[in-house]
Amino acid sequence: MISISIITISDRCSRKEAEDKSGKYLIEALKKSGFNLGKYVIIPDEEEIIIKNLKEITDNKLSNVIITTGGTGISPRDVTPEATKKVIEKELYGISEYIRAESAKKNKKALLSRMVSGVRGECLIINFPGSLNAVKECFDLISDIIPHAIDMIAGKGH
């Protein structure tokens, strides 16, 4: 069974000033799609904290997949892509490019997202934006490729 961890990256949510609607949505979407929930955490937009959490999940093999939500924009506090790039070993440009391109058909602001996708060890890591609508769209776009990606990472592909 594929286990997916969710990391919500938001200063406001981590301080409990806002509800984590995106993370909660992903928890329900995982269950409906037949995935197991691994770790779920809400952390601030701090590069070292993001790196620490990504490494903890990947290095301890707590999940097959990590989906982050938040911190992919262009504001000064948005550092999720930089943190992710410091952790991944192989970048998967196609996932991020596909999500951006498809999302931009509905909302051109999606072109401002700097999401990154890649692999560390045996774990697939995908950055999603923080907005609830974007998270819904992103998950719908790529949830069906996750099992194949995990098989490929494990060496079960061609």
C-alpha positions as CSV (number, residue, x, y, z in Angstrom):
1,M,0.0,0.0,0.0
2,I,1.3,3.4,-0.9
3,S,1.8,5.8,2.0
4,I,1.8,9.6,1.4
5,S,3.0,12.1,3.9
6,I,1.7,15.7,3.8
7,I,3.7,18.7,4.9
8,T,1.8,21.9,5.0
9,I,4.2,24.9,4.8
10,S,2.5,28.0,6.2
11,D,3.6,30.6,8.8
12,R,0.0,31.4,9.6
13,C,-1.2,27.8,9.9
14,S,1.8,26.8,11.9
15,R,0.9,29.6,14.4
16,K,-2.7,28.4,14.4
17,E,-3.8,31.8,12.9
18,A,-5.4,30.0,9.9
19,E,-6.9,26.6,9.3
20,D,-5.0,24.2,7.1
21,K,-7.7,23.5,4.6
22,S,-5.3,22.3,1.9
23,G,-3.7,19.7,4.2
24,K,-7.1,18.5,5.5
25,Y,-8.4,18.2,1.9
26,L,-5.4,16.1,0.9
27,I,-5.9,13.7,3.9
28,E,-9.4,13.0,2.7
29,A,-8.4,12.8,-1.0
30,L,-5.7,10.2,-0.2
31,K,-8.2,8.0,1.6
32,K,-10.7,8.3,-1.2
33,S,-8.0,7.4,-3.7
34,G,-6.8,4.3,-1.8
35,F,-3.6,5.7,-0.4
36,N,-2.5,5.6,3.2
37,L,-1.7,8.7,5.2
38,G,1.9,8.7,6.5
39,K,3.1,11.7,8.5
40,Y,1.1,14.9,8.6
41,V,2.7,18.0,9.8
42,I,2.3,21.8,9.6
43,I,5.5,23.8,9.6
44,P,6.5,27.4,9.0
45,D,8.1,28.8,5.9
46,E,11.6,28.2,7.1
47,E,14.0,26.5,4.7
48,E,15.9,24.5,7.4
49,I,12.7,23.2,8.9
50,I,11.4,22.1,5.5
51,I,14.7,20.3,4.8
52,K,14.7,18.6,8.2
53,N,11.1,17.3,7.7
54,L,11.7,16.1,4.1
55,K,14.9,14.3,5.2
56,E,13.2,12.7,8.2
57,I,10.4,11.2,6.2
58,T,12.6,10.1,3.3
59,D,15.6,8.9,5.2
60,N,13.5,6.9,7.7
61,K,11.3,5.5,4.9
62,L,8.1,6.8,6.6
63,S,6.3,7.2,3.2
64,N,6.6,6.4,-0.4
65,V,5.5,10.0,-1.3
66,I,5.6,13.4,0.2
67,I,3.3,16.1,-0.9
68,T,4.0,19.6,0.3
69,T,1.5,22.3,0.1
70,G,2.4,26.0,0.3
71,G,5.5,28.1,-0.1
72,T,5.8,27.8,-3.9
73,G,5.0,31.3,-4.9
74,I,7.2,34.4,-5.3
75,S,6.8,36.2,-2.0
76,P,10.0,36.6,0.1
77,R,8.9,33.9,2.5
78,D,8.2,31.2,-0.2
79,V,11.2,28.9,0.1
80,T,9.7,25.4,-0.4
81,P,11.3,24.9,-3.9
82,E,14.7,25.9,-2.7
83,A,14.5,23.5,0.3
84,T,13.2,20.7,-1.9
85,K,16.0,21.1,-4.5
86,K,18.5,20.8,-1.6
87,V,17.0,17.4,-0.7
88,I,16.1,15.6,-3.9
89,E,18.6,13.5,-5.9
90,K,16.7,13.5,-9.2
91,E,14.4,16.3,-10.3
92,L,11.2,15.3,-12.2
93,Y,10.6,18.3,-14.3
94,G,7.6,16.8,-16.2
95,I,5.3,16.6,-13.1
96,S,5.8,20.2,-12.2
97,E,5.6,21.4,-15.8
98,Y,2.4,19.4,-16.4
99,I,0.7,20.7,-13.3
100,R,1.7,24.3,-14.1
101,A,0.6,24.1,-17.8
102,E,-2.8,22.4,-17.0
103,S,-3.5,24.7,-14.1
104,A,-2.7,27.8,-16.1
105,K,-5.5,26.9,-18.5
106,K,-7.9,27.7,-15.7
107,N,-5.9,30.4,-13.9
108,K,-2.9,32.1,-15.4
109,K,-1.6,32.9,-12.0
110,A,-0.5,29.2,-11.9
111,L,2.4,30.3,-14.0
112,L,3.8,32.1,-11.0
113,S,4.1,28.8,-9.0
114,R,7.7,27.5,-8.6
115,M,6.7,24.0,-7.5
116,V,9.4,21.3,-7.8
117,S,9.1,17.5,-8.0
118,G,11.7,14.9,-7.5
119,V,13.1,11.7,-5.9
120,R,15.1,11.2,-2.8
121,G,16.1,7.6,-2.1
122,E,12.9,5.7,-2.6
123,C,10.5,8.6,-2.0
124,L,8.7,10.8,-4.5
125,I,8.4,14.4,-3.4
126,I,5.9,16.8,-5.1
127,N,5.4,20.5,-4.2
128,F,1.8,21.8,-4.5
129,P,0.8,25.5,-4.0
130,G,-1.0,26.4,-0.8
131,S,-4.5,27.4,-2.0
132,L,-7.2,24.9,-1.6
133,N,-8.4,25.1,-5.2
134,A,-4.9,24.6,-6.5
135,V,-4.3,21.6,-4.2
136,K,-7.6,20.0,-5.4
137,E,-6.6,20.5,-9.0
138,C,-3.0,19.4,-8.6
139,F,-4.0,16.2,-6.8
140,D,-6.5,15.3,-9.5
141,L,-4.0,15.9,-12.2
142,I,-1.3,13.6,-10.9
143,S,-2.8,11.1,-8.4
144,D,-3.1,8.4,-11.1
145,I,0.6,8.5,-11.9
146,I,1.8,8.0,-8.3
147,P,1.6,4.1,-8.3
148,H,3.6,3.9,-11.6
149,A,6.2,6.4,-10.2
150,I,6.6,4.4,-7.1
151,D,7.1,1.2,-9.1
152,M,9.7,3.0,-11.2
153,I,11.6,4.3,-8.2
154,A,11.6,0.8,-6.7
155,G,13.1,-0.6,-10.0
156,K,9.9,-2.4,-11.0
157,G,9.6,-0.4,-14.2
158,H,11.3,-1.0,-17.5
